[in-house]
Amino acid sequence: MKTSCPITCRKKCSEKLTEDIRQRIFDRFWSIGDNSRQWDFLARYAIRAEKKRITVDKENSKRLHTISYYLPSSQGDNIETTKIPVCKTMFLRTLSISFNFVYTALEKSDKGNGFIETDQRGRHINHPKIINEDIVRSVIYTTLAKNQEVTQTDKEKHEEHLKEKEKARKMKTQDKDSALQNNEILTAAFDLQKCLNVPHGNTAKRGANEISSCVFKFIEDTVGNGIKDYRFWSDNCGGQNRNRIVFLMYMLASSKFFIDIGHRFLVVGHTQNEGDSMHALIERQTKDKMLYTPDQWYTAFRFAKSDEKPYKVTEVSQDLIKDFKSKLKLINNWTTTNDGSKMPWNKVTEVLVKAEYPFRLFYKTSYQDDAYKWIDCVKKPKATRNRRELNIDIDNIPLAYQTPIPIDQNKHKDLMDLCKALVIPKEYHLFFNNLISTNSNAANDSDSD
């Protein structure tokens, strides 16, 4: 269920319906579980009538009807039949639907003279058969499939995998709840969206330096709010999220701001997180729009949510991308843990850095582990004087790029051809003409280490 209409609403809907009543209506509507019955509900509470006032010629009018919206009253566990007049915004947000759902219900009600027929989608029998049943059986019942047995080891691995998945989701929920209850805790999930059609190829790449810089920027922007404990969640991509460059950034940030930073990696195959809904909304809102330059994408991102406050967008420039990779030389131990064993980087599910233990990386290899293990990334720290020099050096991380990154020459040629053919409108040619290209066709999209 979405938020109610604004307090400035002329119908004062918020005074008529409490959040508890709205939630009950929402639950009842979606518990119906049948499109036809939901259409019937909508046709009963969204009433279409002829316009009361005609201000333009009827032939030229785009709107022939007025729709009045109502919601049922609620007492106890029952929803009564009394209709409470509400605005369109309150109606749609309470049921968490779009206007198209309402429009379809009204159209079907009009065609059926008040009766709505059963939803016929998927019920016809004229599905084209590409292959017959014999071919299907021949594929399913192959000798390999008949003889293949699932071993006990396979079953145990699968069960362990499912336990890890459930434990990870439970811990993520706990982290979110902790952040809501404690202002010193911040929980965030991050992920890369799929490549869009006009990324600014001259600015940066998609490697660990870029991920580290963006997360470091996020920490810099929020630490002033009194945050002492950061809890990040992401997928397991080694080239971007789970690597030494990102972990070094965490250690440097922890030392600089005196904060704790934890990063948990979702189980492979189950990496859905809150960022996915944002990506889906952006892609849905821009699906039918022609966007030619990054500036247009920035605006599209900000206003992808039409009924709530806009997304906060940080426009990446080369001044933001730091070369954390160049600081790897500060670390002289990535291999030996506190108990003398080899560091199992490929099995790490969680890392944690604490302000009180500079350059010590705590880790777990299973979500079901109770205690952390650790690795001292700087063995035998030098004198205090040298440690102070190291802290000063943290504030002097060089930029990753001193000049714009050239794009592939063939890509540049194709873009110029699109400009000449006016597939790209003339008002955007300046942006593409200013792109820098190279003679090399080699693509280097990662700086992971």
Secondary structure, DSSP 8 states (H G I E B T S, - for coil): ------TT-TT-HHHHS-HHHHHHHHHHHHHS--HHHHHHHHHHHEEEEE-S---S-TTT-S--EEEEEEEEEEETTEEEEEEEEE-HHHHHHHHT--HHHHHHHHHHHHHTTT------TT--S----SS-HHHHHHHHT-HHHHH----HHHHHHHHHHHHHHHHHHHHHHHHHHHHHH-TTEEEEE-------S---TTT--SSHHHHHHHHHHHHHHHGGGT--EEEEEE---TTTTSSHHHHHHHHHHHHHHT-EEEEEE--TT----HHHHHHHHHHHHTTT----SHHHHHHHHHTS-SSS---------TTT-B-GGGGGGG---SSB-TTS-B--GGG--EEEE-TTSTTEEEEESSTT--S-EEEESS-S---HHHHHHHHHHHTT--BS-SS---EEHHHHHHHHHHHHTTSS-GGGHHHHHT--EES----------
